[in-house]
Amino acid sequence: MAVTAVALELSLPTAAVETETGTEHWYGLHTRSRHEKIVAQRLQERGVTTFLPLVNEVHRWSDRKKSVQTPLFSCYVFAKFVPNRAERLQVLRVEGVFGLVGAKGEGIAIPDEQIDAVRGVVDGKLPWSTHPFLQIGQRVRIRSGALDGLEGVLVQRNGDRTLVISVDAIQRSLAVRVEGYEVEPV
């Protein structure tokens, strides 16, 4: 199966935004299976900034091939909003949203750096693969090349140096090969 990447981003700002009511943060939303795109669309219609990383996969049937865009992290959409009661309810009332990722339904804010790291890998033309979530290991930053400034956990896999980009709240990760890139500890 051939895999390429696309990111569906339905609004542009990436930094925390100050509003009259507070600061916007990224949150992971757990969605109904195969409803990620429609949830992202419905949130956008309500004025919520969303990020849904997509991958192009070639699906083969006996009579044809078709390129299909599927979510990188199935059953998850990222949304950026102020964590007050009104905005949380606005997001949770969207059909297909099961809840916020985190304890007690409050949600855990996802750092902008983690969203930017996923966006950077998905938008880049570099080969990557999904990777099991890691909590241990050394965090590193790439110091040169197309991925300059990208942070993640450096691991060794089959003799190759690999950078693992993790989104803590949903416990999902991406792995990108960094052989030849200069990395430094964070």
Backbone hydrogen bonds, N-H to C=O, Kabsch-Sander energy under -0.5 kcal/mol:
donor,donor_aa,acceptor,acceptor_aa,energy
4,T,56,N,-2.2
6,V,54,L,-3.5
8,L,52,L,-2.5
9,E,7,A,-0.8
10,L,8,L,-0.5
10,L,50,T,-1.2
11,S,50,T,-0.6
19,T,22,G,-2.9
22,G,19,T,-0.5
24,E,17,V,-2.4
25,H,81,F,-2.2
26,W,110,I,-0.8
27,Y,79,A,-2.6
28,G,108,I,-0.5
29,L,77,V,-3.0
30,H,99,G,-3.0
31,T,29,L,-0.6
31,T,75,C,-2.5
32,R,96,G,-2.7
35,H,32,R,-1.7
39,V,35,H,-2.3
40,A,36,E,-2.3
41,Q,37,K,-2.3
42,R,38,I,-2.6
43,L,39,V,-2.4
44,Q,40,A,-2.1
45,E,41,Q,-2.2
46,R,42,R,-1.0
47,G,44,Q,-2.0
48,V,43,L,-2.6
49,T,80,K,-1.0
51,F,78,F,-2.3
52,L,8,L,-3.1
54,L,6,V,-2.6
55,V,70,T,-3.3
56,N,4,T,-2.8
57,E,55,V,-0.6
57,E,68,V,-3.1
58,V,2,A,-1.3
59,H,57,E,-0.7
59,H,66,K,-3.1
61,W,64,R,-3.3
66,K,59,H,-2.4
68,V,57,E,-3.4
68,V,66,K,-0.5
70,T,55,V,-3.0
70,T,68,V,-0.6
72,L,53,P,-3.2
74,S,72,L,-0.7
76,Y,73,F,-1.5
77,V,29,L,-1.6
78,F,51,F,-2.1
79,A,27,Y,-2.6
80,K,49,T,-3.0
81,F,25,H,-2.2
81,F,79,A,-0.6
84,N,82,V,-2.3
88,R,84,N,-2.5
89,L,85,R,-2.5
90,Q,86,A,-2.0
91,V,87,E,-2.0
92,L,88,R,-2.7
93,R,89,L,-1.8
94,V,91,V,-1.4
97,V,94,V,-2.0
98,F,30,H,-3.1
98,F,96,G,-0.6
99,G,30,H,-1.3
101,V,28,G,-2.8
102,G,100,L,-0.6
105,G,102,G,-0.8
106,E,103,A,-1.9
107,G,103,A,-0.6
108,I,101,V,-2.1
110,I,26,W,-3.2
114,Q,111,P,-0.9
115,I,111,P,-1.5
116,D,112,D,-3.0
117,A,113,E,-2.1
118,V,114,Q,-2.1
119,R,115,I,-2.6
120,G,116,D,-2.7
121,V,117,A,-2.1
122,V,118,V,-2.6
123,D,119,R,-2.8
124,G,120,G,-1.4
129,S,175,A,-2.6
131,H,173,S,-1.8
140,V,152,G,-3.9
141,R,184,E,-3.0
142,I,150,L,-2.6
143,R,182,E,-3.9
144,S,182,E,-0.6
148,D,145,G,-1.6
149,G,142,I,-3.4
150,L,147,L,-2.4
152,G,140,V,-2.4
153,V,164,V,-2.9
154,L,138,Q,-2.0
155,V,153,V,-0.5
155,V,162,T,-2.9
157,R,155,V,-0.5
157,R,160,D,-2.4
160,D,157,R,-2.3
162,T,155,V,-2.6
162,T,160,D,-0.5
163,L,176,V,-3.1
164,V,153,V,-3.5
164,V,162,T,-0.5
165,I,163,L,-0.6
165,I,174,L,-2.6
166,S,164,V,-0.6
167,V,172,R,-2.7
168,D,166,S,-0.7
170,I,167,V,-0.6
171,Q,167,V,-0.9
171,Q,168,D,-0.7
172,R,167,V,-1.2
173,S,131,H,-0.7
174,L,165,I,-2.4
175,A,129,S,-3.7
176,V,163,L,-2.5
177,R,127,P,-0.8
178,V,161,R,-2.2
179,E,161,R,-0.5
181,Y,178,V,-2.2
183,V,181,Y,-0.5
184,E,141,R,-2.7
186,V,139,R,-1.8
